[in-house]
Amino acid sequence: MLRKQVLLLEEAEGGVDQFTRSYRSFGVQRLPDNSLFFKEWAPAAEALFLTGEFNGWDKFSCPYSKKEFGKWELTIPPKPDNSPAVDHHTKLKVVVHTKDGDRIYRISPWAKYVTREEKSVIYDWVHWDPPQPYVHIHPRPKKPKSLRIYEAHVGIGSPEPKIASYKNFTHNVLPRIKDLGYNCIQLMAIMEHAYYASFGYQITSFFAASSRYGTPDELKEMVDVAHSMGIVVLLDVVHSHASKNTEDGLNAFDGSDSCFFHSPPRGEHTLWDSRLFNYASETKPRLEKCVQVYLFQFFFLNGAAAFLHHWYATNETLTIAIMGSYETNSPFPSLRALFNNTLCVAGNEFGHPEWLDFPREGNNQSYHYARRQFNLLDMDHLRYCQLYAFDRDMNRTEDKYGWLAAQPAYVSAKHEGDKVIVFDRANVLFIFNFHPNKSFQDYRVGVEAPGKYKIKLDSDEVQYGGHGRLDHNTDFFTEPQPFNGRSNSMLVNISNTILLTHQSNID
């Protein structure tokens, strides 16, 4: 099956390399002479036309020519002044004539920018070709030894009851992430999705950055500024399914019930109310654009089970097989290596006091629980500033000792009665006391390396909202007494805290 698909890609796309870079030929491309080249994949269509503001919405003046493998192409020469025939930021539509004799209007699956007017429920395809596009200044950061990932959603990155912007995230959120010691952000809900409350899980335009946060160039700037701070940027990718929308989504693009998807019922995900891709078809969403245009470095594949397992109605693992075997075209193999040692922190950890609930009919379109209340950090009578300080110092301590990149931890104690967990990793001893009302004096813990240990991070410190009951000047010495599967042990005092101690010879 894999060999057959590779041969098909060689014949239809010119090879896997060209297949992954199809965003450079599909959709709209400006040629060196300012002609515009349009290309779509609509195997079931009878005819295709381009219409828009540029031709007064004439439905027939710009016909596509049918090519092999379900492709359609159109070239429009420049205006007499040699400027492109379609102006930047003007609306377009693909007119599809179906085999049933219907005429339907569609957004190109390769659209770079789609917007929705305030009182409309349907997105419009807007031609994005700025005279002076944003140019990245800073290179991608080098792969860090340890990934400390901050999961973030641009739209909720403000305390105001509204959808926040890329610019707000750039100027107000990125500095906080940097200060907290994270070296990586995982961006959620970037690909365009018509339903905001879906959290980006029902995508309508896979090649368009969500316009509700701003323009594609503002996203580029946001990623560029993150790179200037040494922050790796991950893109949360939802390729397991797509929105069922037809007028502004991929569904029924060429008038058929399949095109990019399996025919029903196999092509429908009833639990998610969405469509399931046919990964064995000749074309499907590709990730190379996100790497080359926006300089995202790696991807997190969301809902992967839906395209790996038969009981989710799709059993082709072909997409991963193809992309994973061509590392120059896809970063998936590198992604697996990176994620072996990773701390993942949710995006609404300490800046959001209750729960996350996007505006929808059930809550009267309220933004009350869809915003990050960073202003809470400035209120001394609340504990958020203390939690923020602990989160920051934990990351900075990890940056110094690098336990996330070390070999897996050895768990020496999981005491149900005491509610204590002890493990060591990277010459660091972690002691967690989860007992609700009990501290411990002279508590024996096992360690492998002999010597002197000192406290390096203690959640009972006053600055973290604790009581400051532990003396950080105290040295803890091991004894040659095996305990809990370790060669040595020592006695420590444990308050209701998270305690990390390190060997003094690596200070």
NUKEPA-947090 format. One line per field, with one value per residue (C-alpha): residue in one letter; x, y, z. Coordinates in pm, whole numbers, plus 32768, in hexadecimal, padded with zeros to 4 digits. Layout:
res: (A_...) $
x: (X_...) $
y: (Y_...) $
z: (Z_...) $
// end
This chain:
res: (M_L_R_K_Q_V_L_L_L_E_E_A_E_G_G_V_D_Q_F_T_R_S_Y_R_S_F_G_V_Q_R_L_P_D_N_S_L_F_F_K_E_W_A_P_A_A_E_A_L_F_L_T_G_E_F_N_G_W_D_K_F_S_C_P_Y_S_K_K_E_F_G_K_W_E_L_T_I_P_P_K_P_D_N_S_P_A_V_D_H_H_T_K_L_K_V_V_V_H_T_K_D_G_D_R_I_Y_R_I_S_P_W_A_K_Y_V_T_R_E_E_K_S_V_I_Y_D_W_V_H_W_D_P_P_Q_P_Y_V_H_I_H_P_R_P_K_K_P_K_S_L_R_I_Y_E_A_H_V_G_I_G_S_P_E_P_K_I_A_S_Y_K_N_F_T_H_N_V_L_P_R_I_K_D_L_G_Y_N_C_I_Q_L_M_A_I_M_E_H_A_Y_Y_A_S_F_G_Y_Q_I_T_S_F_F_A_A_S_S_R_Y_G_T_P_D_E_L_K_E_M_V_D_V_A_H_S_M_G_I_V_V_L_L_D_V_V_H_S_H_A_S_K_N_T_E_D_G_L_N_A_F_D_G_S_D_S_C_F_F_H_S_P_P_R_G_E_H_T_L_W_D_S_R_L_F_N_Y_A_S_E_T_K_P_R_L_E_K_C_V_Q_V_Y_L_F_Q_F_F_F_L_N_G_A_A_A_F_L_H_H_W_Y_A_T_N_E_T_L_T_I_A_I_M_G_S_Y_E_T_N_S_P_F_P_S_L_R_A_L_F_N_N_T_L_C_V_A_G_N_E_F_G_H_P_E_W_L_D_F_P_R_E_G_N_N_Q_S_Y_H_Y_A_R_R_Q_F_N_L_L_D_M_D_H_L_R_Y_C_Q_L_Y_A_F_D_R_D_M_N_R_T_E_D_K_Y_G_W_L_A_A_Q_P_A_Y_V_S_A_K_H_E_G_D_K_V_I_V_F_D_R_A_N_V_L_F_I_F_N_F_H_P_N_K_S_F_Q_D_Y_R_V_G_V_E_A_P_G_K_Y_K_I_K_L_D_S_D_E_V_Q_Y_G_G_H_G_R_L_D_H_N_T_D_F_F_T_E_P_Q_P_F_N_G_R_S_N_S_M_L_V_N_I_S_N_T_I_L_L_T_H_Q_S_N_I_D) $
x: (8000_8116_81DE_80A6_8061_81C8_81B7_806F_810D_8231_8143_8043_8113_8278_82E5_82B3_8380_8297_8168_81C0_81FB_80B8_805C_8158_8087_7F1D_7E34_7EB4_801B_80AC_819C_82D3_821B_80FD_8014_7F43_7F3C_7E13_7E0A_7D0B_7CCB_7B5F_7B4B_79CE_798A_7907_7995_7A40_7A38_7AD2_7A01_7A33_7A44_7B51_7A5B_7919_78BA_7896_7853_78D8_79EE_7B0C_7AF0_7BED_7C81_7C5F_7DA5_7E05_7DCE_7CA1_7D60_7CDE_7DB9_7D86_7E7A_7E0C_7EFA_7F4D_7E95_7F0E_7FDC_8083_7FE9_7F40_7DDD_7D5D_7DAC_7E28_7D11_7BF4_7AF7_7AF7_7A25_7A4D_7914_78E9_7800_77A4_7747_75E2_75CA_75E4_76B8_7758_7845_7975_7AA9_7BF1_7C78_7DC8_7D4A_7E4C_7D55_7BE0_7B11_79AF_78EB_7853_76ED_773F_775D_781E_798E_7A0A_7B44_7C1D_7D49_7E83_7FA6_8028_810F_820D_81E1_827C_83DC_8463_8594_85F3_8651_85A9_8649_871F_8678_8696_870D_85CB_847B_83AC_8268_8167_8020_7F73_7E3B_7E60_7CF0_7CDD_7E26_7D88_7CBB_7BC3_7A7C_7ACE_7BA2_7D0C_7DFE_7F4F_7FD5_7F57_7FFD_8142_8156_80AD_80BB_820A_82D1_821C_8266_83D4_83E0_8344_8466_83AE_8479_835B_81F3_80EC_7FEE_7E89_7D73_7E49_7DB7_7C72_7B39_79DF_7961_7A32_79AE_7A3E_7B95_7C1A_7BB7_7AC6_7BA4_7B12_7C4F_7D8D_7E79_7DEA_7E56_7D22_7CBC_7BFE_7D51_7DE3_7E95_7F8E_80A5_804F_806E_81C0_822E_81B9_8283_83AE_83A7_838D_84C4_8579_8538_85C6_846C_841D_82C1_81EC_80A9_7F8A_7F0F_7DB4_7DCA_7CFA_7BB5_7B1C_79E7_78AA_7876_7848_783E_797A_7A1A_7AA5_7967_78CD_79C5_7997_7828_7867_783F_79AB_7ABC_7BAA_7AE5_7A5D_78F5_77F7_77D2_7946_799D_78CD_7936_77ED_7887_7937_7830_7944_79D4_7AEE_7BFF_7C4D_7DC4_7DF9_7D76_7E63_7E54_7E1E_7E86_7FFE_80D8_8201_816C_8161_82D5_8347_825A_8218_8358_82A6_83A4_82DD_8178_809C_7FA6_7E59_7D5C_7E54_7D88_7C7A_7D5D_7E21_7D14_7C06_7AF9_7B10_7AB0_7C0A_7D13_7E11_7F57_7FE0_8000_80EA_81A3_81EA_8239_82FF_83E9_8449_84DD_8548_83DA_8342_83BF_82FD_842C_84D7_8396_8392_84F8_84AF_837F_8433_8483_8387_82C9_8175_80B3_7F4F_7F00_7E18_7EE5_7F16_7E88_7D25_7C6D_7B58_7B11_7B1D_79D7_79CA_78A7_7783_7609_7608_76BA_761A_7757_7818_7993_79A2_7A52_7B0F_7C1A_7D67_7D59_7EC6_7E56_7E22_7F9D_7F98_7EAA_7F7E_7E5A_7E39_7F29_7F57_8099_8123_80C3_815F_82A3_82B4_8270_8384_8485_8432_847D_85BC_8630_85EC_86B1_87DC_87CD_871F_8657_8560_8674_8706_86C5_8574_8543_8562_8433_84A8_8371_81FA_8174_7FF9_7FD7_80CC_8062_81D2_8278_83F3_84BE_8611_8677_87AB_8850_8716_8640_84CD_83FA_8285_81AE_803D_7FBC_7EAE_7F15_8054_81C7_82E4_8423_8552_84A4_8587_85A6_867A_8783_887E_899F_8A49_8AAE_8A1B_88CD_8835_86DE_86BF_8548_8448_82D7_82B5_837F_82C7_82E9_821C_810C_81A2_820F_8388_83B7_84EC_864C_86FA_884E_882B_8908_8881_8984_8949_8989_89FD_88AD_87E7_867B_855C_8638_8749_88AC_88A7_87AE_878D_869F_85E7_84D6_83A5_8297_815B_8224_82D7_8448_8568_86CA_8808_8961_8A40_8B5E_8A9D_8A42) $
y: (8000_80F3_80A4_80D6_8228_829D_8241_8300_8431_841A_8417_8518_8608_85DA_8528_8539_8678_8733_8695_8726_887D_888A_89D5_8A6B_8A04_89DA_8AF6_8C45_8C83_8DC9_8D8A_8E5E_8F28_8F6F_8E78_8DB4_8C39_8B84_8A0D_892D_87BC_8766_860C_85F6_8750_8788_88E9_89F0_8B6C_8C82_8DA9_8ECC_9040_9054_8FF9_907F_8F20_8EA6_8D30_8CC9_8DB6_8CF5_8B7E_8A82_8980_8814_8755_85F3_855E_863A_8782_88CA_89F1_8B5E_8C76_8DE4_8EE2_9027_9170_926C_9316_91C3_919E_9051_9026_8FDE_90E7_9098_9070_903D_8F22_8DEC_8CB3_8B71_8B25_89AB_890D_87B5_8678_86A6_87F0_88CB_8A04_8A2D_8B30_8ABE_8B41_8AB8_89AC_8A5D_8BB5_8C74_8D5F_8D4A_8E45_8E65_8FA7_9002_8F94_8E75_8D05_8CAC_8CEF_8D9F_8D4B_8E85_8E96_8ECA_8F5E_9091_917F_9162_9011_8FDC_8F4E_8E7C_8F15_8E0F_8CA4_8B7F_8B34_89FF_88CC_88E6_87C3_87D4_884D_8914_8943_8A53_89FA_8B38_8BB3_8D0B_8D61_8D44_8DFA_8F31_8F85_9045_8F93_8F77_8EB3_8F1B_8F54_8EE2_903D_9022_8ECF_8F59_9085_9008_8E8D_8E2D_8EF9_8E41_8CEF_8D50_8DCA_8C85_8BC2_8B09_8ACF_8A55_8AB3_89D0_8AA7_8A29_8A7C_8B30_8A90_8B3C_8AAD_8B40_8ADB_8B8B_8AAF_897A_89E6_89C0_8853_8884_8922_89BF_8A47_8984_8A79_8BB8_8C42_8CA3_8E06_8E3A_8E7D_8F53_8F33_8E2D_8F2E_8F72_8DFE_8DFE_8F1F_8E67_8D31_8E0A_8EBC_8D6B_8CF8_8E36_8DC8_8C6E_8BD1_8AA7_8AB9_8980_8977_88A5_87F1_875D_8682_8568_8603_8743_881A_87AA_890B_891A_8A8C_8AE3_898E_8864_8798_8753_883F_87A3_874F_85E6_854E_84E5_85B5_85DC_84EB_838B_836F_8349_829B_8253_83BE_8443_8459_8455_84A0_85D7_8635_8658_85BC_84BC_84D6_83CD_83C0_82D9_83DC_8497_85DA_8636_874D_877F_8821_88A3_8A00_8A2B_89DD_8AB4_8BDF_8C0F_8B61_8A75_896E_883C_87C2_8721_8638_8654_8539_8450_831F_838A_8349_8227_813B_8084_80BC_8230_81DC_8212_8107_819E_81E8_824C_83BF_8385_8275_8358_8495_83E8_8346_848E_8559_8672_86AF_8679_86A8_8585_84A3_85C5_8609_84AE_84D7_862A_85B4_849E_858E_86A2_8766_87CB_88D9_8930_8A87_8AF8_8A8A_8BB4_8CD7_8C55_8C27_8B36_8A80_8AB8_8AEB_8B8F_8C70_8BA1_8B98_8AD8_8BF1_8D15_8D4D_8DAD_8DE6_8DE1_8C91_8CB5_8DAE_8DA9_8E7F_8EDD_9008_8F15_8F05_906F_9029_8FE3_8F56_8E37_8D15_8D2E_8DF8_8CE7_8BD3_8C9C_8CBD_8B46_8AF4_8BE4_8B61_89F6_8A33_8AF1_89D7_88DA_89B2_8999_8824_879D_867F_867B_8613_8512_839D_8331_835E_824E_8255_81D8_8220_8232_8229_8218_8261_8383_8407_842E_83F1_83EB_83C9_8433_84A7_855E_8570_8615_857D_85D0_85A8_85EE_85F5_85F2_85B7_86B8_86FD_8648_869C_85AC_85CA_84ED_8441_833E_8349_8275_8307_8265_835C_838F_84E4_862D_86B3_880F_88A0_8950_8982_8976_89C3_8A0F_8B4E_8C8C_8D1F_8BFB_8C22_8B27_8B43_8B39_8A13_897E_8A02_8A1E_8A37_88D1_87CA_8669_8550_83F2_82B2_816A_80D2_8042_80AD_8085_7FED_80F7_80C0_81DE_82A3_83D7_847F_85B8_869A_86B4_87BA_87BE_8819_87B6_879A_877A_8739_8725_8696_87AF_8742_87B0_890C) $
z: (8000_805B_7F20_7E4B_7EEA_7EBD_7D4B_7D2B_7DCC_7CDC_7BB4_7C2B_7CFC_7C85_7DC2_7F37_7F53_7E68_7F0E_8061_7FC4_7EFF_7FA3_7EB0_7D84_7DFB_7E54_7DD2_7D69_7CE5_7BC5_7B7D_7A71_7B6A_7AC1_7BB9_7BA7_7C44_7C82_7D2F_7D63_7D1B_7C7B_7C7A_7BE9_7A88_7A6C_7B41_7B27_7BF4_7C60_7D4B_7D7A_7C6E_7B57_7BEC_7C61_7AFA_7B14_79BE_794E_79F1_79A9_7A2A_793C_799D_79CA_7A2D_7B86_7BD7_7BBF_7B31_7ACA_7A6B_7A16_7A19_797D_7A32_7A03_78FF_7A0F_7A4E_7BA7_7C01_7B7F_7CDE_7DDF_7F3B_803D_7F43_7F4B_7E6D_7E39_7D74_7CAA_7C8E_7B90_7C15_7B5D_7BDA_7B20_7C53_7C70_7DC5_7E56_7F18_7FCA_7F47_8034_800A_806F_813C_81E0_8224_82E6_8366_8373_84C2_8481_8395_83EE_82B0_8275_813B_8077_8075_7F8C_805F_7F9F_805C_7FA2_80BD_816C_82C0_82AD_83CC_8472_8571_8523_85C9_871C_873A_87C8_8945_8A19_8AE2_8A66_8B5D_8AA0_8ADE_8A35_89C5_8915_8877_8890_8A0A_8A4B_8AE0_8C19_8B41_8AE3_8972_887C_88AA_878B_8709_875F_88C4_88E6_8855_893E_8A7C_8A8E_89F4_8AF5_8C0F_8B72_8B52_8CBB_8D33_8C9F_8B8C_8A51_8978_8931_889B_87E3_87DD_86E7_85E3_84A8_844A_84E9_84BE_8617_8722_883B_8790_8817_86B6_8691_856C_8465_832E_8286_82C8_821B_82B4_8403_84CA_8470_85B4_8657_853E_83F1_8376_838F_84FB_8540_8491_856D_86A4_864A_85F0_8741_87F2_8736_87A1_8908_88C5_88D3_87F2_8759_872E_8668_86EA_85B2_8589_8453_84DE_8467_83DA_83F5_8342_82BC_8144_80E7_81A8_81E1_8122_8132_7FDA_7F35_7DDC_7E14_7E79_7FD1_7FD4_7F27_804F_812A_8131_80BE_81D8_82C1_82D4_8295_83B5_8520_85DA_872F_86B0_85A8_84A5_8368_835A_8255_8154_8190_8068_7F74_7E91_7F58_80C2_81B0_81C0_82C9_8206_81E2_835B_8368_8244_8259_83CC_8447_8534_859A_8601_8614_8719_866C_871C_8713_866A_86CE_85DC_84B3_8540_85BC_84FF_8604_85BA_8454_83B8_83AF_82C1_8372_8221_826D_8391_82D5_81AF_826C_837A_8282_81DF_82FB_8215_81C3_8318_847B_850F_8558_8608_86C4_8759_87D0_8868_8926_89E1_8AFD_8B14_8C19_8B97_8C4F_8BF4_8B6B_8C80_8DAB_8E94_8DCF_8DCC_8F17_8EBB_8D77_8C01_8B47_89F1_898B_890D_8915_8A5E_8B1A_8A60_8990_8AC8_8AC9_8C44_8C52_8B09_8B72_8C28_8D5F_8D80_8E4F_8F70_8F94_9009_9129_925E_9326_922B_91FA_9083_90A1_9186_9094_8F7A_903F_9082_8F15_8EAB_8FA4_8F56_8DE5_8E34_8F16_8E02_8D11_8DFE_8E47_8D0F_8DA3_8C82_8B92_8C83_8C91_8D1E_8E91_8F98_907E_91D0_92A0_926B_93CE_93D3_9547_9557_9401_93A8_9257_922F_90F0_9070_8F17_8E92_8FEC_9070_9182_9171_92AB_9298_93D1_9375_94D6_9527_968F_96E9_96D2_9719_97E4_97A0_967E_95DD_9463_937B_9293_91AC_91B0_9302_9384_93F4_9380_9398_935B_920E_91E8_92FC_92CA_943F_9418_9478_931A_9296_939D_9491_95FC_95D3_96C0_961A_9654_9503_95AD_9629_9586_9560_9568_94EB_95AC_9511_956C_9446_9440_934A_923D_9252_92CE_93C8_9494_956E_9660_95F4_967B_959C_95C3_94F2_93C3_9286_92D9_91E4_9261_9196_91CD_9241_915E_9027_90A9) $
// end
